């Protein structure tokens, strides 16, 4: 099939006679339908639409996704329900398409699509001013523009100002209302609803005139510059009678003399600033306002009112990119600052003593800086009335946390009466690394003090073997009687020691256990341990860790053969150094991606920020120690129970001795009787 595609839109323009070209012809007509007054639904959607309608046209942006869109950057994509597929057209440089989503015309430059111009009002359709406007007004505006381009300085004897600007500079177009429009009265402005003239190649890009009677708000004059260099030497508006009286530039509005407004004075801050003022600030006459409006013309964002008392009040809110200062009190509906520099949030700050600078939140809470020592204080229901002097703010309890010189203190006070002095009690402190609870000083180490039933309780809820409540550790050279795991004292007298070498010493040599009959049952006489106890081997020995100290006792393995119930086993542990991987999160910061968009001074789109990763997430290796079982066990002896068995054996021995003594006495009496009889016989 011989078909020739045209060089512009790439569709069929010729074919051999007699051949069927229906499909190609229909595709050609669809392409023409798309490209005559073309308008694309969007130029930014990257994901291939899932359910397009017949005739939907898109400009495929870079990095588009989808089975058919991928790799079709900058091409026009039209959905054909007839062909049930996307049909693509390769744009040629200079093609213009209306972007429906953005409301702008875009132009293909050979590599990318760029905004050609914003939507033009009806008054400038097809490149000229609409003749539906007031004819004489439109004609004279066109004449003024033509005069500027031609370098003509006079039309009908009217001075217009037609100097071609130098490179990088702005031009000036000067004429009074009657010169340009031919009228001096207000109806001439009402007749001109809106005229937009695009002057390309210079800094001055647009003029807009708004209707005074239209229901839609307009602007009497709108000046905008697209100059590539925007600094203090380029001004969209320069009223320069004697060296520069009023200038509108990137820094805002600069006034060399006095700026006066009979009503409200409004400004909206765009990218390069809003209202400029001299180093002495902005002056108000009593009863006059200065307002910063928001996007809705009739709704102010904030109004400053000078009531004539020396203060400035803020009606609805305040935001400042830079510093904000006031020589007197600074007050808003939510934040109030007094003359001493104390700030109240939702309240007027209390009268704080001069040594304290405070941020007071609500009726009770406050954060203060103690100026002399640089400490920080968090208080509740307490106001500093002097150096370390406090009073109740309300009739309620009071508390205070204070950080000073690296130490930390927690204090409280009982409920008191508003205005009365507060006597704080120190409940807890962390001083030089020592924790004090209920105490204000320590001879060394942590200290817990309390006048009551119980001072401290350790509660371990770990319900599994190996749990510990207290673990006391001494150093290598503390294995002696001069070191202590525990010292118990009553009324200044020592009562109990647990020495570093394991010896337990008490004041009265009394050790006991609970033995009340109400706690016991199945009470019977102890069995005889006489024969088994005789098999116990008592040994003299020394521990390998303490060769100089001889001891008397048993060997657990030997005793286990006689009394296995007196032996316990515990796991042996060793401490090993291990490593583990610790996750280090990424460090991010907010960065501006898209600046706020303004249209004639109104912000129509807010700035867009995104979190940018400054430092990626990573990991680090950390060493730590862990006690692990070695697999071996150590046997121990219940010496207290062995002592009880010894007591039973001793008691049995006593009974046997008493029986032997009785038997011995009987035998002695019998022997004496026999001796007496022998003596009697010998005498006979």
C-alpha positions as semicolon CSV with decimal commas, in nm:
position;residue;x (nm);y (nm);z (nm)
1;X;0,000;0,000;0,000
2;X;0,166;0,329;-0,111
3;X;0,082;0,602;0,146
4;X;0,267;0,930;0,190
5;X;0,266;1,100;0,534
6;X;0,300;1,477;0,554
7;X;0,608;1,644;0,712
8;X;0,413;1,847;0,970
9;X;0,172;1,625;1,164
10;X;0,298;1,294;1,022
11;X;-0,037;1,179;0,888
12;X;-0,149;1,066;0,542
13;X;-0,144;1,333;0,271
14;X;-0,134;1,107;-0,038
15;X;-0,196;0,750;-0,150
16;X;-0,214;0,539;-0,464
17;X;-0,545;0,551;-0,650
18;X;-0,769;0,253;-0,614
19;X;-0,627;0,139;-0,281
20;X;-0,821;0,132;0,044
21;X;-0,707;0,412;0,275
22;X;-1,001;0,419;0,517
23;X;-0,808;0,356;0,841
24;X;-0,537;0,608;0,750
25;X;-0,797;0,866;0,645
26;X;-0,987;0,828;0,974
27;X;-0,662;0,865;1,168
28;X;-0,581;1,177;0,963
29;X;-0,920;1,327;1,046
30;X;-0,875;1,249;1,415
31;X;-0,535;1,422;1,407
32;X;-0,686;1,725;1,239
33;X;-0,962;1,728;1,501
34;X;-0,698;1,739;1,772
35;X;-0,470;1,999;1,617
36;X;-0,729;2,254;1,506
37;X;-0,753;2,493;1,804
38;X;-0,570;2,227;2,012
39;X;-0,621;2,209;2,385
40;X;-0,458;1,950;2,610
41;X;-0,618;1,830;2,930
42;X;-0,280;1,845;3,105
43;X;0,091;1,883;3,036
44;X;0,207;1,749;3,373
45;X;0,027;1,416;3,430
46;X;0,296;1,147;3,405
47;X;0,081;0,839;3,465
48;X;-0,100;0,712;3,155
49;X;-0,475;0,766;3,225
50;X;-0,662;0,443;3,289
51;X;-1,006;0,542;3,152
52;X;-0,975;0,822;2,895
53;X;-1,264;0,950;2,689
54;X;-1,262;0,959;2,310
55;X;-1,063;1,258;2,187
56;X;-0,883;1,326;2,517
57;X;-0,556;1,502;2,433
58;X;-0,248;1,521;2,658
59;X;0,108;1,647;2,619
60;X;0,321;1,361;2,750
61;X;0,571;1,505;3,003
62;X;0,920;1,366;3,053
63;X;0,952;1,042;3,251
64;X;0,594;0,941;3,179
65;X;0,483;0,590;3,273
66;X;0,243;0,343;3,118
67;X;0,251;0,076;2,850
68;X;0,204;0,330;2,567
69;X;0,316;0,660;2,723
70;X;0,663;0,548;2,831
71;X;0,928;0,690;2,597
72;X;0,684;0,936;2,431
73;X;0,823;1,251;2,598
74;X;0,684;1,582;2,464
75;X;0,456;1,408;2,209
76;X;0,083;1,478;2,183
77;X;-0,118;1,173;2,289
78;X;-0,482;1,141;2,171
79;X;-0,708;0,858;2,283
80;X;-0,915;0,702;2,005
81;X;-1,208;0,491;2,117
82;X;-1,254;0,383;1,755
83;X;-0,901;0,246;1,730
84;X;-0,900;0,160;2,104
85;X;-0,546;0,293;2,142
86;X;-0,339;0,603;2,207
87;X;-0,233;0,785;1,889
88;X;0,081;0,999;1,913
89;X;0,189;1,306;1,716
90;X;0,540;1,446;1,724
91;X;0,530;1,822;1,778
92;X;0,721;2,060;1,555
93;X;0,894;2,374;1,687
94;X;0,647;2,658;1,715
95;X;0,332;2,452;1,779
96;X;0,094;2,622;2,026
97;X;-0,142;2,422;2,248
98;X;-0,371;2,542;2,525
99;X;-0,304;2,376;2,862
100;X;-0,654;2,344;3,010
101;X;-0,531;2,251;3,358
102;X;-0,297;2,551;3,387
103;X;-0,506;2,793;3,186
104;X;-0,206;2,889;2,971
105;X;-0,081;2,854;2,616
106;X;0,232;2,642;2,582
107;X;0,477;2,643;2,295
108;X;0,708;2,366;2,174
109;X;1,063;2,492;2,130
110;X;1,206;2,180;1,971
111;X;1,311;2,016;2,300
112;X;1,057;2,121;2,566
113;X;0,718;2,282;2,606
114;X;0,721;2,619;2,778
115;X;0,454;2,871;2,876
116;X;0,399;3,108;2,585
117;X;0,158;3,343;2,762
118;X;-0,120;3,336;3,017
119;X;-0,480;3,327;2,904
120;X;-0,569;3,661;2,743
121;X;-0,895;3,832;2,827
122;X;-1,152;3,866;2,556
123;X;-1,048;4,227;2,510
124;X;-0,720;4,124;2,344
125;X;-0,834;3,816;2,152
126;X;-0,639;3,753;1,832
127;X;-0,366;4,003;1,924
128;X;-0,566;4,325;1,930
129;X;-0,797;4,520;2,155
130;X;-1,160;4,418;2,115
131;X;-1,370;4,666;1,924
132;X;-1,650;4,593;2,169
133;X;-1,466;4,826;2,406
134;X;-1,524;5,192;2,389
135;X;-1,402;5,262;2,034
136;X;-1,219;5,590;2,093
137;X;-1,047;5,455;2,403
138;X;-0,929;5,137;2,227
139;X;-0,810;5,336;1,927
140;X;-0,601;5,574;2,134
141;X;-0,444;5,291;2,337
142;X;-0,342;5,122;2,010
143;X;-0,206;5,451;1,885
144;X;0,000;5,493;2,200
145;X;0,147;5,144;2,161
146;X;0,222;5,202;1,795
147;X;0,387;5,532;1,883
148;X;0,609;5,362;2,138
149;X;0,727;5,101;1,891
150;X;0,786;5,357;1,619
151;X;0,970;5,594;1,848
152;X;0,710;5,864;1,788
153;X;0,694;6,119;2,065
154;X;0,374;6,298;1,974
155;X;0,018;6,194;1,871
156;X;-0,228;6,473;1,814
157;X;-0,002;6,700;2,015
158;X;-0,011;6,468;2,319
159;X;0,318;6,375;2,485
160;X;0,343;5,997;2,523
161;X;0,711;5,925;2,593
162;X;0,876;5,689;2,347
163;X;1,233;5,621;2,451
164;X;1,365;5,272;2,360
165;X;1,523;5,128;2,680
166;X;1,889;5,036;2,698
167;X;1,983;4,671;2,751
168;X;1,898;4,548;3,100
169;X;1,694;4,859;3,187
170;X;1,327;4,951;3,211
171;X;1,144;5,189;2,985
172;X;0,910;5,468;3,087
173;X;0,568;5,543;2,940
174;X;0,433;5,871;3,068
175;X;0,099;6,030;2,984
176;X;-0,190;6,165;3,180
177;X;-0,534;6,015;3,160
178;X;-0,673;6,267;2,914
179;X;-0,366;6,231;2,687
180;X;-0,403;5,854;2,645
181;X;-0,774;5,798;2,677
182;X;-0,905;6,134;2,564
183;X;-1,120;6,163;2,875
184;X;-1,065;6,310;3,218
185;X;-1,372;6,168;3,391
186;X;-1,420;5,832;3,560
187;X;-1,657;5,679;3,293
188;X;-1,357;5,630;3,065
189;X;-1,219;5,377;3,312
190;X;-1,555;5,211;3,356
191;X;-1,583;5,167;2,982
192;X;-1,245;4,992;2,963
193;X;-1,318;4,666;3,147
194;X;-0,974;4,523;3,093
195;X;-0,701;4,577;2,833
196;X;-0,391;4,364;2,838
197;X;-0,099;4,459;2,618
198;X;0,213;4,242;2,604
199;X;0,529;4,438;2,531
200;X;0,809;4,191;2,473
201;X;1,184;4,243;2,484
202;X;1,183;4,499;2,768
203;X;1,133;4,502;3,142
204;X;0,777;4,645;3,125
205;X;0,560;4,346;3,032
206;X;0,195;4,425;3,105
207;X;-0,061;4,694;3,170
208;X;-0,405;4,611;3,314
209;X;-0,695;4,846;3,384
210;X;-0,979;4,728;3,603
211;X;-1,341;4,830;3,603
212;X;-1,461;5,042;3,891
213;X;-1,819;4,919;3,857
214;X;-1,763;4,552;3,772
215;X;-1,872;4,296;4,027
216;X;-1,540;4,122;3,977
217;X;-1,261;4,299;4,161
218;X;-0,991;4,450;3,941
219;X;-0,677;4,656;3,966
220;X;-0,651;5,018;3,852
221;X;-0,291;4,955;3,750
222;X;-0,082;4,641;3,747
223;X;0,289;4,650;3,666
224;X;0,500;4,337;3,640
225;X;0,856;4,275;3,527
226;X;1,013;3,958;3,386
227;X;1,358;4,107;3,363
228;X;1,633;3,848;3,418
229;X;1,815;4,075;3,665
230;X;1,604;4,186;3,960
231;X;1,794;4,407;4,202
232;X;1,783;4,751;4,359
233;X;1,869;4,920;4,023
234;X;1,563;4,789;3,834
235;X;1,216;4,920;3,921
236;X;0,883;4,822;3,760
237;X;0,755;5,165;3,874
238;X;0,965;5,475;3,931
239;X;0,794;5,807;4,004
240;X;1,093;6,033;3,984
241;X;1,011;6,403;4,003
242;X;1,321;6,513;4,196
243;X;1,570;6,229;4,230
244;X;1,332;5,950;4,323
245;X;1,034;6,005;4,550
246;X;0,847;5,673;4,513
247;X;0,994;5,352;4,376
248;X;0,843;5,003;4,354
249;X;1,112;4,737;4,325
250;X;1,225;4,403;4,457
251;X;1,251;4,542;4,810
252;X;0,891;4,664;4,807
253;X;0,772;5,028;4,811
254;X;1,037;5,287;4,890
255;X;0,922;5,634;4,989
256;X;1,175;5,915;5,019
257;X;0,928;6,146;5,183
258;X;0,598;6,082;5,362
259;X;0,341;5,821;5,258
260;X;-0,014;5,926;5,340
261;X;-0,340;5,735;5,307
262;X;-0,681;5,881;5,388
263;X;-0,824;5,534;5,445
264;X;-0,666;5,193;5,505
265;X;-0,324;5,125;5,353
266;X;-0,286;4,768;5,225
267;X;0,006;4,570;5,088
268;X;0,062;4,207;5,002
269;X;0,410;4,061;5,021
270;X;0,519;3,877;4,707
271;X;0,854;3,711;4,636
272;X;1,062;4,028;4,667
273;X;0,894;4,201;4,960
274;X;0,594;4,417;5,020
275;X;0,609;4,748;5,206
276;X;0,938;4,933;5,244
277;X;0,982;5,198;5,508
278;X;1,253;5,427;5,632
279;X;1,487;5,337;5,925
280;X;1,258;5,514;6,167
281;X;0,972;5,269;6,109
282;X;0,608;5,330;6,017
283;X;0,426;5,617;6,182
284;X;0,054;5,607;6,265
285;X;-0,186;5,884;6,337
286;X;-0,428;5,803;6,620
287;X;-0,721;5,597;6,499
288;X;-0,566;5,498;6,162
289;X;-0,487;5,143;6,053
290;X;-0,236;4,964;5,833
291;X;-0,362;4,631;5,699
292;X;-0,203;4,333;5,525
293;X;-0,477;4,154;5,330
294;X;-0,501;3,788;5,242
295;X;-0,604;3,630;4,911
296;X;-0,964;3,748;4,951
297;X;-0,991;4,120;4,887
298;X;-1,256;4,181;5,150
299;X;-1,096;3,974;5,427
300;X;-0,794;4,130;5,602
301;X;-0,518;3,900;5,724
302;X;-0,409;4,141;5,998
303;X;-0,470;4,499;6,102
304;X;-0,247;4,712;6,322
305;X;-0,433;4,981;6,513
306;X;-0,272;5,275;6,687
307;X;-0,521;5,387;6,954
308;X;-0,308;5,685;7,055
309;X;-0,180;5,532;7,380
310;X;0,170;5,453;7,252
311;X;0,099;5,087;7,179
312;X;0,015;4,898;6,861
313;X;-0,247;4,624;6,886
314;X;-0,270;4,330;6,644
315;X;-0,623;4,225;6,561
316;X;-0,603;3,878;6,404
317;X;-0,248;3,738;6,403
318;X;0,117;3,810;6,330
319;X;0,389;3,646;6,124
320;X;0,741;3,779;6,068
321;X;1,020;3,627;5,861
322;X;1,278;3,848;6,029
323;X;1,303;4,003;6,375
324;X;1,011;4,167;6,554
325;X;1,079;4,426;6,822
326;X;0,884;4,669;7,035
327;X;1,006;4,935;7,275
328;X;0,700;4,891;7,492
329;X;0,454;4,609;7,550
330;X;0,384;4,376;7,258
331;X;0,035;4,228;7,278
332;X;-0,170;3,999;7,055
333;X;-0,490;3,809;7,120
334;X;-0,285;3,501;7,222
335;X;0,063;3,628;7,321
336;X;0,131;3,918;7,557
337;X;0,470;4,064;7,648
338;X;0,520;4,302;7,937
339;X;0,773;4,583;7,958
340;X;1,018;4,360;8,149
341;X;1,034;4,111;7,860
342;X;0,820;3,840;8,019
343;X;0,575;3,669;7,782
344;X;0,233;3,528;7,855
345;X;0,058;3,274;7,631
346;X;-0,315;3,317;7,671
347;X;-0,265;3,531;7,984
348;X;-0,103;3,854;8,092
349;X;0,228;3,750;8,253
350;X;0,255;3,789;8,629
351;X;0,487;4,045;8,789
352;X;0,810;3,844;8,797
353;X;1,114;3,955;8,996
354;X;1,382;4,115;8,777
355;X;1,621;3,818;8,817
356;X;1,378;3,601;8,619
357;X;1,284;3,610;8,248
358;X;0,972;3,404;8,200
359;X;0,739;3,252;7,943
360;X;0,410;3,190;8,123
361;X;0,161;2,947;7,965
362;X;-0,193;2,972;8,094
363;X;-0,276;3,022;8,459
364;X;-0,028;2,784;8,619
365;X;0,276;2,673;8,415
366;X;0,586;2,888;8,356
367;X;0,937;2,846;8,215
368;X;1,192;3,088;8,358
369;X;1,557;3,174;8,314
370;X;1,737;3,267;8,635
371;X;1,957;3,548;8,505
372;X;2,231;3,565;8,774
373;X;2,333;3,198;8,739
374;X;2,189;3,114;8,398
375;X;1,971;2,835;8,539
376;X;1,635;2,717;8,405
377;X;1,319;2,681;8,616
378;X;0,986;2,515;8,541
379;X;0,721;2,611;8,795
380;X;0,353;2,552;8,856
381;X;0,129;2,793;9,049
382;X;0,431;2,992;9,167
383;X;0,562;3,340;9,086
384;X;0,907;3,464;9,184
385;X;0,863;3,780;9,394
386;X;1,230;3,811;9,495
387;X;1,563;3,635;9,472
388;X;1,455;3,279;9,560
389;X;1,131;3,413;9,707
390;X;0,803;3,274;9,571
391;X;0,431;3,330;9,620
392;X;0,117;3,136;9,530
393;X;-0,051;3,242;9,206
394;X;-0,371;3,060;9,305
395;X;-0,496;2,883;9,616
396;X;-0,364;2,541;9,522
397;X;-0,056;2,317;9,536
398;X;0,273;2,445;9,395
399;X;0,578;2,274;9,248
400;X;0,910;2,370;9,093
401;X;1,190;2,209;8,896
402;X;1,520;2,393;8,885
403;X;1,844;2,332;8,696
404;X;2,150;2,519;8,813
405;X;2,526;2,465;8,771
406;X;2,466;2,121;8,621
407;X;2,257;2,003;8,919
408;X;1,883;1,930;8,919
409;X;1,627;1,992;9,193
410;X;1,259;1,893;9,229
411;X;1,056;2,080;9,492
412;X;0,693;2,089;9,603
413;X;0,470;2,280;9,842
414;X;0,134;2,206;10,002
415;X;-0,180;2,387;9,899
416;X;-0,167;2,752;10,003
417;X;-0,351;3,082;9,969
418;X;-0,315;3,310;9,669
419;X;-0,045;3,573;9,730
420;X;0,105;3,400;10,035
421;X;0,478;3,313;10,043
422;X;0,568;2,958;9,943
423;X;0,793;2,733;10,150
424;X;0,916;2,469;9,909
425;X;1,027;2,123;10,023
426;X;1,306;1,957;9,827
427;X;1,171;1,616;9,727
428;X;1,451;1,499;9,501
429;X;1,783;1,623;9,366
430;X;2,060;1,508;9,138
431;X;2,379;1,670;9,271
432;X;2,722;1,587;9,130
433;X;2,582;1,260;8,998
434;X;2,435;1,159;9,337
435;X;2,060;1,101;9,362
436;X;1,900;1,244;9,676
437;X;1,541;1,149;9,754
438;X;1,394;1,313;10,063
439;X;1,737;1,446;10,159
440;X;1,925;1,769;10,094
441;X;2,282;1,645;10,146
442;X;2,481;1,322;10,139
443;X;2,808;1,201;10,294
444;X;2,876;1,042;9,957
445;X;2,675;0,842;9,705
446;X;2,300;0,822;9,655
447;X;2,070;0,883;9,950
448;X;1,706;0,798;10,015
449;X;1,547;0,949;10,326
450;X;1,192;0,938;10,453
451;X;1,006;0,973;10,781
452;X;0,744;0,704;10,745
453;X;0,663;0,335;10,736
454;X;0,886;0,246;10,441
455;X;1,172;0,429;10,272
456;X;1,240;0,224;9,963
457;X;1,105;-0,089;9,797
458;X;1,255;-0,288;9,512
459;X;1,002;-0,485;9,311
460;X;1,112;-0,715;9,028
461;X;0,815;-0,848;8,832
462;X;1,029;-1,066;8,604
463;X;0,864;-1,403;8,665
464;X;1,134;-1,642;8,548
465;X;1,442;-1,819;8,685
466;X;1,748;-1,600;8,716
467;X;1,562;-1,288;8,829
468;X;1,741;-1,056;9,071
469;X;1,623;-0,777;9,296
470;X;1,957;-0,641;9,409
471;X;2,305;-0,712;9,277
472;X;2,596;-0,583;9,483
473;X;2,940;-0,569;9,320
474;X;3,271;-0,470;9,480
475;X;3,608;-0,432;9,314
476;X;3,891;-0,684;9,303
477;X;4,074;-0,543;9,606
478;X;3,763;-0,528;9,826
479;X;3,766;-0,901;9,913
480;X;3,827;-0,841;10,284
481;X;3,659;-0,762;10,614
482;X;3,717;-0,390;10,570
483;X;3,483;-0,366;10,271
484;X;3,108;-0,391;10,290
485;X;2,827;-0,503;10,068
486;X;2,582;-0,394;10,338
487;X;2,594;-0,192;10,662
488;X;2,288;-0,178;10,888
489;X;2,276;0,083;11,163
490;X;2,017;0,152;11,434
491;X;2,025;0,468;11,646
492;X;2,390;0,525;11,557
493;X;2,502;0,172;11,645
494;X;2,617;-0,090;11,393
495;X;2,388;-0,395;11,384
496;X;2,474;-0,595;11,072
497;X;2,760;-0,618;10,824
498;X;2,799;-0,814;10,506
499;X;3,169;-0,784;10,435
500;X;3,339;-0,787;10,100
501;X;3,479;-1,135;10,174
502;X;3,126;-1,270;10,228
503;X;3,131;-1,283;10,608
504;X;2,806;-1,191;10,778
505;X;2,844;-1,026;11,118
506;X;2,572;-0,902;11,347
507;X;2,570;-0,736;11,687
508;X;2,408;-1,013;11,896
509;X;2,503;-1,327;11,701
510;X;2,134;-1,407;11,653
511;X;2,009;-1,559;11,330
512;X;1,659;-1,696;11,302
513;X;1,370;-1,796;11,083
514;X;0,993;-1,789;11,108
515;X;0,882;-2,078;11,330
516;X;0,535;-2,003;11,465
517;X;0,310;-2,312;11,499
518;X;0,042;-2,129;11,299
519;X;0,270;-2,147;11,000
520;X;0,337;-2,521;11,024
521;X;0,163;-2,854;10,969
522;X;0,254;-3,225;10,961
523;X;0,471;-3,176;11,270
524;X;0,648;-3,501;11,374
525;X;0,964;-3,597;11,561
526;X;1,284;-3,571;11,365
527;X;1,421;-3,905;11,243
528;X;1,755;-4,040;11,354
529;X;2,052;-3,910;11,157
530;X;2,297;-4,095;11,380
531;X;2,435;-4,342;11,131
532;X;2,426;-4,107;10,828
533;X;2,585;-3,821;11,016
534;X;2,877;-4,040;11,114
535;X;2,954;-4,063;10,738
536;X;2,990;-3,685;10,702
537;X;3,353;-3,596;10,631
538;X;3,461;-3,269;10,790
539;X;3,758;-3,117;10,613
540;X;4,009;-2,840;10,660
541;X;4,086;-2,645;10,341
542;X;4,135;-2,306;10,177
543;X;3,970;-2,158;9,870
544;X;4,183;-2,127;9,559
545;X;4,101;-1,758;9,541
546;X;4,213;-1,708;9,906
547;X;4,509;-1,941;9,979
548;X;4,599;-1,770;10,307
549;X;4,266;-1,831;10,475
550;X;4,206;-2,184;10,617
551;X;3,847;-2,293;10,665
552;X;3,665;-2,587;10,823
553;X;3,373;-2,741;10,639
554;X;3,259;-3,009;10,400
555;X;3,306;-3,081;10,030
556;X;2,973;-3,057;9,849
557;X;3,032;-3,367;9,635
558;X;3,117;-3,577;9,947
559;X;2,818;-3,448;10,145
560;X;2,589;-3,509;9,846
561;X;2,647;-3,886;9,885
562;X;2,513;-3,866;10,243
563;X;2,261;-3,581;10,234
564;X;2,175;-3,501;9,869
565;X;1,899;-3,261;9,977
566;X;2,158;-3,027;10,128
567;X;2,318;-2,957;9,789
568;X;2,216;-2,683;9,544
569;X;2,357;-2,610;9,199
570;X;2,383;-2,275;9,020
571;X;2,497;-2,189;8,670
572;X;2,844;-2,048;8,618
573;X;2,852;-1,725;8,415
574;X;3,117;-1,537;8,227
575;X;3,115;-1,184;8,086
576;X;3,180;-1,154;7,713
577;X;3,207;-0,850;7,488
578;X;2,971;-0,854;7,192
579;X;2,884;-0,617;6,908
580;X;2,552;-0,514;6,767
581;X;2,435;-0,303;6,476
582;X;2,255;0,017;6,573
583;X;2,037;0,197;6,318
584;X;2,122;0,564;6,267
585;X;1,825;0,748;6,108
586;X;1,868;0,981;5,815
587;X;1,902;1,354;5,876
588;X;1,660;1,560;5,668
589;X;1,580;1,927;5,630
590;X;1,295;2,118;5,469
591;X;1,391;2,288;5,143
592;X;1,188;2,511;4,915
593;X;1,092;2,332;4,593
594;X;0,839;2,570;4,442
595;X;0,795;2,929;4,543
596;X;0,457;3,080;4,611
597;X;0,267;3,183;4,297
598;X;0,118;3,532;4,286
599;X;-0,128;3,675;4,039
600;X;-0,158;4,053;4,049
601;X;-0,044;4,052;4,408
602;X;-0,274;3,768;4,521
603;X;-0,111;3,446;4,630
604;X;-0,284;3,178;4,425
605;X;-0,059;2,888;4,526
606;X;0,143;2,846;4,848
607;X;0,513;2,761;4,848
608;X;0,592;2,389;4,836
609;X;0,859;2,238;5,057
610;X;0,996;1,888;5,064
611;X;1,215;1,695;5,304
612;X;1,561;1,661;5,155
613;X;1,793;1,397;5,290
614;X;2,112;1,564;5,410
615;X;2,274;1,258;5,563
616;X;2,147;0,914;5,456
617;X;2,035;0,652;5,704
618;X;2,314;0,422;5,811
619;X;2,419;0,189;6,089
620;X;2,698;0,182;6,342
621;X;2,860;-0,099;6,539
622;X;2,833;-0,078;6,917
623;X;3,015;-0,292;7,175
624;X;2,837;-0,413;7,487
625;X;2,895;-0,667;7,766
626;X;2,671;-0,964;7,838
627;X;2,681;-1,232;8,108
628;X;2,626;-1,576;7,958
629;X;2,628;-1,925;8,119
630;X;2,943;-2,130;8,064
631;X;2,762;-2,465;8,080
632;X;2,927;-2,557;8,410
633;X;2,760;-2,553;8,753
634;X;2,883;-2,483;9,104
635;X;2,753;-2,681;9,403
636;X;2,673;-2,513;9,734
637;X;2,588;-2,655;10,079
638;X;2,294;-2,561;10,297
639;X;2,507;-2,526;10,609
640;X;2,217;-2,398;10,819
641;X;2,020;-2,718;10,751
642;X;2,332;-2,927;10,814
643;X;2,355;-2,745;11,147
644;X;2,000;-2,848;11,232
645;X;2,088;-3,211;11,149
646;X;2,387;-3,175;11,377
647;X;2,151;-3,047;11,648
648;X;1,931;-3,357;11,603
649;X;2,239;-3,582;11,621
650;X;2,360;-3,400;11,933
651;X;2,017;-3,440;12,092
652;X;2,020;-3,811;12,009
653;X;2,370;-3,835;12,149
654;X;2,252;-3,669;12,469
655;X;1,972;-3,923;12,507
656;X;2,217;-4,204;12,447
657;X;2,458;-4,058;12,696
658;X;2,184;-4,019;12,955
659;X;2,077;-4,379;12,899
660;X;2,436;-4,494;12,934
661;X;2,474;-4,285;13,247
662;X;2,162;-4,447;13,396
663;X;2,284;-4,790;13,297
664;X;2,628;-4,708;13,434
665;X;2,478;-4,597;13,767
666;X;2,283;-4,923;13,789
667;X;2,594;-5,125;13,712
668;X;2,792;-4,926;13,966
669;X;2,527;-4,998;14,231
670;X;2,529;-5,365;14,145
671;X;2,909;-5,376;14,159
672;X;2,903;-5,201;14,496
673;X;2,654;-5,459;14,624
674;X;2,874;-5,741;14,502
675;X;3,175;-5,585;14,668
676;X;2,986;-5,549;14,994
677;X;2,887;-5,915;14,979
678;X;3,243;-6,020;14,907
679;X;3,370;-5,817;15,199
680;X;3,109;-5,977;15,422
681;X;3,205;-6,325;15,311
682;X;3,572;-6,260;15,367
683;X;3,499;-6,131;15,712
684;X;3,304;-6,440;15,796
